[in-house]
Each structure stands twice: as structure tokens, then as C-alpha cells.
Amino acid sequence: MSVLAFVLGAGSGAQAQSNTGAKNGKATSSKSAPAAKPAAKAQAGKQGPARVAKAPVRKAKVASASRKRVVRAEPVSASFGHQFGLQKAEDALDLKSSVALVVDQDTDEVLFSKNPEAVLPIASITKLMTALVVTEAALPLDEMLVVTQDDVDATAGSTSRLRVATQLNRGEMLHLALMASENRAAHVLGRTYPGGIRTFVAAMNAKAQLLGMSGTRFVEPTGLSSDNQSSAADLTRLVRAASAHPVIADLSTSLEASVPVGSRQVQFRNTNGLVRNPEWEIGLQKTGYIAAAGRCLVMQTQLAGRKLIMVLLDSAGKYSRMGDAERIRKWLASAPFVPSAVAAPLPARPALAPAPTEKTLLGPSVSPVSLPGAPAVPADQPR
């Protein structure tokens, strides 16, 4: 039986009540409509009944103006990478990602490099480390875990279909965190770690140091905080370590899953559409997004006869990270040269301020920047 089949077959119960978001929309509309009535009546008393018919028009205008104000009240903040101008670094493929790195997993040869040492928020790429710590702790995947109000409070600012009192086993929580980037599931995994959430975060940072991720730090297990930061060079080490565990590889590349939430089955899908593309052979993947990080993507994939690790950070645009991955795939398939002849291998431990090298495939490369922490302000659903 495969790892994925074991996780999905372990079974779980759930006692959460389903949420009906549509009702909230109706409540908003009903509040704005009565506001026009007093004005209509006053106008009727002054101007006579002939002008009463205009009241519905004014009421519609008020509602429309209210809707526009709500939209304008949600500004999109620039990512840390864009604030520091990393997107201005030129590259031959005209990528939309401020940071890009493609490395041969077996030899550490750098095939493509753009700002590889810049330290940036990594959003839900964090969940790969969450999964790695949980997996290496050998915690039972069939143990039942329960979503609590603490998990809801800790993931405020993101949406979730896992309501308070939802019961799933640890394997299912791990599955949803990796495949669907479920934030509450990731927080449950950290909270239920022996010693609690603080011990779990300490274990995340200890593992990062053990892997040689010297420019990386974590403050929580979901990626919603922009204080979770790393570099592309560091993340290649995380991907390599995580891909060595079949359970992480299988669950992260699963297409979809259905789990019981309350009295109904809820369907979740993979946040990375490339796993459904037959032109890709993806062994492990994780997406990420908060406003401070931009769109992020890491993958372990088979391309051009090589097992490669691909890291894309701070991509501008909802689909641009996928577009960048496609550009790189097509470029590798048609490259008329041996990339190792013009690319330098990654050092055993990434230096914080490496000197420029003529062997870098594409440039210029921005010097590493350790960016200040800031609360995550999601302008879209964090992934």
C-alpha cells in the first residue's frame, strides 16, 4: 500500500458545523438598502409625491458606492523583494520572479541563477519544513487531531474550511497542509507537537541550521508571517531533504483529496496546477503566497534528463510563477550547451555575502539582503 493510500485510508471523524459564506453577503446588502429610506421620505415631504419615484435610483447608487468603497479599502502592498528592487535584475528568460535558482539535485551544479542569496519572506514554502519536522519526529499519522480556536486565532487573515472541532488524523492534516496549503492544518501540526508550538518552531530552526540553511529563520509553522524568511540557495537544501521522505513527496504532489468536515465530505485540490500537466514529472512541490513574499514555488522535478530542484520567489502576478517555470523547462529542453560548463556549484554552506563570479549563468545578481520583519498582510488568499 502506498504512503498516500495509507494516509487517505486511515479515516477520521469530524464534528464541525459547515459555514455558509453566502449569508454574510446577504447581510451586507440588507444593511445598506434601508439607509436610503429616510432621505427618500424627507425629499417626498418637500418636493411632493412626483419625486418619490426617484428614491429607488438613489438607493441603488448608495449600494453601488458602498461596494466600490469596500474594494478600494483593500490596497495591495508591494512585496519585500519589489520594495528592495530585486525585480530589476535582468535575466535572459525575462522571468517575472525576482529570485530564481535551478540546481542539479545530485551534483549541486547551478543551471540558472538570479538573486539566489537574497533573503526574503517565503510564505507557505514554510510548510515543507513543518512537514519535515513532523515526519522526522515519527509521530503517528493515524493519531486523531482536533482544530481548536487557537488554530483559528493563529491563522487570522486567511480562510479555511476546517472549522473549530474538525477532527482529522495527523496524516490528513499533513496532506492538506502540503497539497492544499491549509493553514489551520499546518498550525494544528505544530501545536500538537510534543512540547507545543514554541518547541516545534525551535525544532524548525534547529533543522534549518543542521541543513546548512544559515540565512533562514522561522517564527511559526504556516508561512503567514513575513518573519519566516529564507533564500533560494537555502531552500534547495530544504527541498532536497524533504524529497528524501516518500510521505512528503507523495502528499505534496497529490492531485486532490476529500476529507470529512462535519456531516459532509469536503474536496481539496492541489494549489500547483503543474502537477496536472503531463509535460511535467514533479516529485515534490510547494507553493506559497502572502503580499510580503509575492508568489513563490519550489519543486523537485525531472527535466532534460536530470533530477532538478527549482526555486522561484517573489513572482509578480497570479500565474507568473507557473509561467516562469514553463520558460525554464522549455529553455532547458532546448539549451545548446552544457550548463555545468558555465555555472558554479553551490557552496556547502551559503555565504551571506558572496563575491560576484563570472561563472554565474545569468546576471546581474543582487547581494544578499536580510530584510526586516513585518506582519503579513495578505492581499489575496495566502498559499
FITI-237656 format. One line per 5 residues: their letters; for each residue x, y, z of C-alpha. Coordinates in steps of 0.02 Angstrom, whole numbers, always signed. Layout:
REM FITI-237656
A	X Y Z; ...
END
This chain:
REM FITI-237656
MSVLA	+0 +0 +0; +71 +171 -47; +103 +308 +81; -37 +412 +6; -160 +267 +12
FVLGA	-116 +238 +195; -148 +419 +242; -312 +430 +148; -369 +261 +213; -331 +296 +396
GSGAQ	-503 +375 +418; -561 +517 +529; -715 +594 +605; -774 +773 +614; -895 +871 +720
AQSNT	-879 +1046 +645; -1028 +1141 +581; -1023 +1196 +399; -1007 +1380 +365; -1119 +1471 +240
GAKNG	-1021 +1619 +175; -1164 +1669 +58; -1268 +1725 +208; -1137 +1854 +252; -1154 +1933 +82
KATSS	-1343 +1948 +103; -1324 +2027 +272; -1212 +2162 +200; -1337 +2205 +64; -1483 +2216 +185
KSAPA	-1392 +2341 +294; -1352 +2464 +156; -1525 +2470 +75; -1629 +2545 +220; -1509 +2692 +233
AKPAA	-1591 +2775 +81; -1769 +2769 +151; -1762 +2919 +272; -1687 +3027 +134; -1824 +2974 +14
KAQAG	-1963 +3015 +138; -1890 +3186 +178; -1874 +3226 -5; -2054 +3174 -34; -2115 +3292 +103
KQGPA	-2026 +3441 +23; -2048 +3411 -162; -2216 +3319 -170; -2258 +3141 -222; -2196 +3166 -402
RVAKA	-2015 +3146 -344; -2041 +2990 -237; -2008 +2877 -387; -1825 +2932 -386; -1792 +2852 -218
PVRKA	-1752 +2676 -285; -1624 +2752 -404; -1537 +2842 -262; -1543 +2684 -159; -1456 +2588 -295
KVASA	-1322 +2723 -309; -1289 +2714 -123; -1268 +2525 -131; -1154 +2540 -282; -1048 +2672 -199
SRKRV	-1036 +2563 -44; -973 +2416 -145; -840 +2524 -229; -780 +2589 -62; -757 +2410 +2
VRAEP	-649 +2366 -149; -541 +2522 -130; -516 +2484 +54; -406 +2332 +13; -242 +2402 -58
VSASF	-109 +2279 -116; +59 +2307 -31; +219 +2286 -129; +321 +2132 -83; +485 +2147 +10
GHQFG	+579 +2097 -148; +496 +2233 -251; +525 +2362 -115; +710 +2321 -124; +713 +2323 -314
LQKAE	+760 +2140 -339; +646 +2126 -490; +760 +2247 -584; +895 +2115 -601; +897 +2064 -785
DALDL	+894 +1885 -847; +893 +1808 -1020; +724 +1724 -994; +637 +1884 -937; +566 +1797 -784
KSSVA	+435 +1885 -678; +509 +1811 -520; +633 +1919 -427; +727 +1763 -371; +759 +1604 -470
LVVDQ	+876 +1457 -446; +887 +1290 -536; +1009 +1162 -466; +1054 +983 -513; +999 +886 -359
DTDEV	+1137 +756 -375; +1287 +867 -416; +1238 +1039 -347; +1276 +1115 -517; +1188 +1282 -541
LFSKN	+1097 +1285 -707; +1007 +1451 -684; +1034 +1587 -556; +951 +1753 -516; +973 +1834 -344
PEAVL	+999 +1663 -262; +1062 +1730 -94; +930 +1866 -66; +839 +1831 +96; +651 +1856 +78
PIASI	+486 +1801 +157; +440 +1629 +91; +255 +1616 +137; +188 +1437 +132; +352 +1363 +73
TKLMT	+369 +1359 +263; +254 +1208 +265; +391 +1100 +189; +493 +1124 +348; +336 +1095 +451
ALVVT	+311 +930 +362; +495 +882 +378; +498 +909 +567; +335 +814 +592; +391 +670 +482
EAALP	+564 +651 +559; +486 +653 +733; +398 +491 +682; +234 +549 +758; +91 +427 +720
LDEML	-2 +478 +561; -162 +393 +620; -175 +494 +782; -332 +600 +783; -307 +788 +798
VVTQD	-438 +923 +828; -446 +1101 +762; -464 +1224 +907; -496 +1409 +925; -309 +1432 +950
DVDAT	-281 +1371 +772; -413 +1491 +707; -338 +1639 +800; -161 +1598 +745; -211 +1595 +561
AGSTS	-319 +1752 +561; -313 +1839 +392; -330 +1679 +292; -482 +1575 +252; -505 +1392 +295
RLRVA	-638 +1259 +278; -576 +1171 +435; -693 +1236 +569; -669 +1227 +758; -693 +1047 +819
TQLNR	-649 +971 +649; -565 +804 +681; -438 +732 +559; -291 +617 +585; -113 +683 +577
GEMLH	-87 +608 +404; -238 +702 +337; -181 +865 +417; -10 +840 +338; -92 +802 +170
LALMA	-197 +961 +170; -51 +1069 +228; +62 +1010 +87; -61 +987 -56; -192 +1123 -23
SENRA	-83 +1237 +86; -212 +1228 +226; -151 +1350 +359; -254 +1284 +504; -196 +1107 +466
AHVLG	-15 +1166 +472; -42 +1255 +637; -126 +1100 +712; +30 +1000 +665; +141 +1124 +757
RTYPG	+27 +1144 +908; +12 +956 +936; +199 +927 +925; +272 +865 +1092; +309 +1022 +1192
GIRTF	+189 +1132 +1094; +210 +1268 +964; +366 +1350 +1037; +458 +1185 +1043; +403 +1150 +866
VAAMN	+468 +1316 +798; +632 +1287 +889; +643 +1117 +803; +611 +1200 +634; +755 +1321 +660
AKAQL	+870 +1184 +726; +836 +1080 +571; +870 +1229 +459; +1041 +1253 +540; +1077 +1067 +526
LGMSG	+1042 +1075 +339; +1160 +1224 +318; +1018 +1349 +291; +1116 +1488 +376; +1009 +1630 +305
TRFVE	+843 +1554 +361; +731 +1581 +511; +555 +1528 +560; +435 +1602 +688; +280 +1495 +655
PTGLS	+230 +1340 +554; +110 +1408 +421; +204 +1543 +325; +76 +1680 +360; +210 +1783 +448
SDNQS	+333 +1878 +340; +462 +1845 +476; +480 +1670 +403; +624 +1706 +284; +749 +1612 +178
SAADL	+849 +1620 +16; +836 +1516 -142; +1006 +1438 -103; +943 +1384 +68; +778 +1318 +0
TRLVR	+867 +1199 -119; +933 +1113 +37; +759 +1103 +112; +686 +1030 -48; +824 +900 -58
AASAH	+797 +846 +123; +607 +842 +108; +609 +744 -56; +702 +604 +33; +540 +564 +128
PVIAD	+412 +475 +17; +266 +531 +125; +308 +715 +95; +338 +689 -91; +177 +590 -115
LSTSL	+64 +706 -16; +133 +866 -93; +103 +805 -271; -68 +727 -239; -198 +800 -358
EASVP	-343 +811 -236; -417 +739 -78; -586 +727 +6; -598 +733 +196; -747 +732 +316
VGSRQ	-786 +902 +391; -942 +896 +497; -1076 +795 +411; -1009 +816 +235; -857 +773 +129
VQFRN	-753 +924 +78; -645 +920 -78; -471 +998 -81; -361 +1020 -234; -176 +1046 -262
TNGLV	-126 +1230 -268; +3 +1192 -403; -81 +1166 -572; +80 +1097 -647; +54 +931 -559
RNPEW	-89 +901 -682; +19 +942 -833; +83 +783 -920; +237 +876 -981; +299 +890 -802
EIGLQ	+369 +750 -695; +360 +826 -521; +425 +729 -372; +390 +861 -239; +317 +1035 -241
KTGYI	+254 +1178 -132; +176 +1345 -174; +169 +1500 -66; +91 +1672 -61; +72 +1820 +55
AAAGR	+85 +2001 +0; +257 +2022 +78; +326 +1869 -13; +241 +1878 -182; +204 +1715 -273
CLVMQ	+327 +1576 -230; +358 +1400 -294; +482 +1261 -258; +488 +1094 -349; +593 +939 -369
TQLAG	+569 +882 -549; +645 +778 -688; +697 +889 -835; +822 +870 -977; +874 +701 -911
RKLIM	+917 +772 -741; +837 +774 -570; +824 +960 -534; +774 +1074 -392; +686 +1234 -446
VLLDS	+654 +1385 -334; +553 +1539 -386; +521 +1679 -260; +432 +1846 -264; +344 +1823 -430
AGKYS	+226 +1964 -481; +58 +1906 -546; -59 +1765 -501; +3 +1644 -634; +178 +1713 -666
RMGDA	+270 +1584 -559; +194 +1445 -665; +239 +1541 -822; +418 +1562 -761; +430 +1376 -726
ERIRK	+371 +1340 -904; +500 +1461 -976; +637 +1373 -881; +577 +1200 -934; +574 +1247 -1118
WLASA	+742 +1334 -1105; +823 +1180 -1027; +747 +1068 -1160; +823 +1174 -1299; +985 +1236 -1220
PFVPS	+1126 +1208 -1347; +1259 +1199 -1211; +1305 +1100 -1058; +1250 +1212 -913; +1386 +1145 -797
AVAAP	+1519 +1224 -908; +1461 +1399 -862; +1383 +1376 -691; +1463 +1363 -520; +1411 +1231 -392
LPARP	+1326 +1288 -232; +1443 +1301 -83; +1424 +1175 +58; +1355 +1317 +165; +1288 +1475 +84
ALAPA	+1393 +1629 +119; +1298 +1783 +173; +1396 +1899 +58; +1471 +1801 -87; +1587 +1889 -209
PTEKT	+1522 +1904 -388; +1579 +1765 -502; +1595 +1759 -690; +1529 +1582 -687; +1354 +1637 -640
LLGPS	+1245 +1591 -787; +1133 +1742 -786; +1158 +1908 -701; +1174 +2029 -626; +1143 +1953 -455
VSPVS	+1088 +2061 -309; +1190 +2049 -150; +1100 +1954 -10; +984 +2062 +91; +922 +2019 +265
LPGAP	+755 +2106 +267; +663 +2174 +419; +517 +2080 +488; +339 +2141 +462; +167 +2068 +492
AVPAD	+95 +1975 +345; -40 +2074 +254; -122 +1953 +132; -199 +2043 -17; -260 +1876 -82
QPR	-289 +1705 -6; -120 +1655 +67; -49 +1498 -11
END
